[in-house]
């Protein structure tokens, strides 16, 4: 009663913050676009020139939607990984899914110099497909392991080892590749919200929402899982299937985001803790929507800063959110020395 | 003596290979407070895990209130048997009341919506266990003993006829051990539940439990407390 009221107030506050950040975000960019023009574009103002409409749609709205969806997806992924691994330092990347995507992209971007004439350009679509195949391959491996292994720690170890191996393979490829390709690969790993087109960003929205809704339906089980695996089994949970569902969901979310935006760090790790801190609960029914809203807001902050801090262009989003996120991680380490997720 | 709630019929348990050389036939009544005794490695934990369904049985049947556990779903099973692990995780940002409320989850829908009756049961047991003062505290902030008490309270809220506890005294000092076992004994008879716990603190356990299930030389048998005290087991297991 009292508690649900306080949740509603907190939700209202973070939603207001999100809207404010969204408005601020569409107003930041290399050229000045007044807010009224953006609104008149959204609500069907036809008096704007076609070029101007294109700029608003492809540069401002696409970026806004991408930032919000990517932030929400990565935060929910991080929350669920922290619960399933029962480790406050788990994130969407512990399974090595994004490293799989990186490998796919590296094969395309770096490999193109080895197999193709240097003039050949790698299309965005090819990068997307490569990232998708890479993350799916790692997911299959993780699923195969988690169906056989009972101990969650073993899965964590496999995830970390896969990440390590994949990173090393990418290193070897970088070593043999030429400067141009290495640079374009490195730029991809820095992450970018600007390279996503409006149509692609619209594709991301339903994917993210459907997966998050499905995962939300498992909140009750996740709440029980927090109290330990042996206990969860005694409460009638099928741990292996719950893990598989969470892994597939998280892989879909992080795989899609990584394919479009590159490996965005820190959000998935930091935002779940911010949500727990703001709502002071461990209840997934509260934390999943909260993480979505806060994740969207967090990435908008990063996006705004990456556009504002450097007047000559856009700073790499990964660097900006890491600088934003690191203080939270440090705070977590200090605050929770004795507790488990 | 209450009615028979737990029936173990020809049970063989173990990991892949059986840990007992002869099949176990035991039964327990409502109100019983049974201590499972055995040396490390004899299979106490495996036995408990088999009862709660973490381990599959290698043979035989377990029934609760006449219902064979093999015939019902895992979810339904959580209405017949509840489990208290020896150490309760200090989950971040979870309140004592939330922990206790988990006990109603076998009865709630997918959104874990609790009815007024569910909440009344929860509040009732919070009162009975004297946890009102800390019900809104975070479980990471209370002591191990209090957390465990909340977990036992949760098992009560789950309203299962059989409750299993894995070494509930492991992390408690001598006085807390006595207090806990004495409380559990009272709960078993007052609430008419069958409580089974594994324990290495035999001197304390023997004072309070109603029977002993002795796991020795690959056999699991029920003996009385007197038989246990006079049978020379004490020095063997202490």
Interface residues (C-beta under 8 A of the other chain):
Chain A: X86 X88 X217 X219 X220 X223 X224 X226 X227 X228 X230 X231 X233 X234 X235 X236 X237 X238 X276 X277 X279 X280 X281 X282 X283 X285 X336 X338 X339 X340 X341
Chain B: X49 X52 X53 X54 X73 X74 X75 X76 X77 X78 X81 X82 X83 X85 X88 X89 X90 X91 X92 X93 X94 X95 X98 X99 X102 X105 X106 X108 X110 X111 X112 X140 X164
